[in-house]
Amino acid sequence: MTPSPIEQTLLNQFRQLPQALQQLVIQFINLLLAERSQVTPLLSRSEPSPSVFDLAGSLIGSAEGPSDLSTNPDYLEGMGRE
């Protein structure tokens, strides 16, 4: 079987590494393979992932300042307004 272009690139780059780094790459691949069984269910789950709003919702309103930065004329000066 002929390797795909990405496989050939990986193989060429792998061969350029010293043996100690080749061993590290092999360990990393083994880690990825072991973790794949835990990651795959996350990627194929049917419920949607939480949005940034959902994750940071508790931070909304926790800072002080104008609600709209356009009310700050100093800020607008830096935006090219003449």
Buried (B, 14 or more C-beta within 10 A) or exposed (E): EEEEEEEEEEEEEEEEEEEEEEEEEEEEEEEEEEEEEEEEEEEEEEEEEEEEEEEEEEEEEEEEEEEEEEEEEEEEEEEEEE
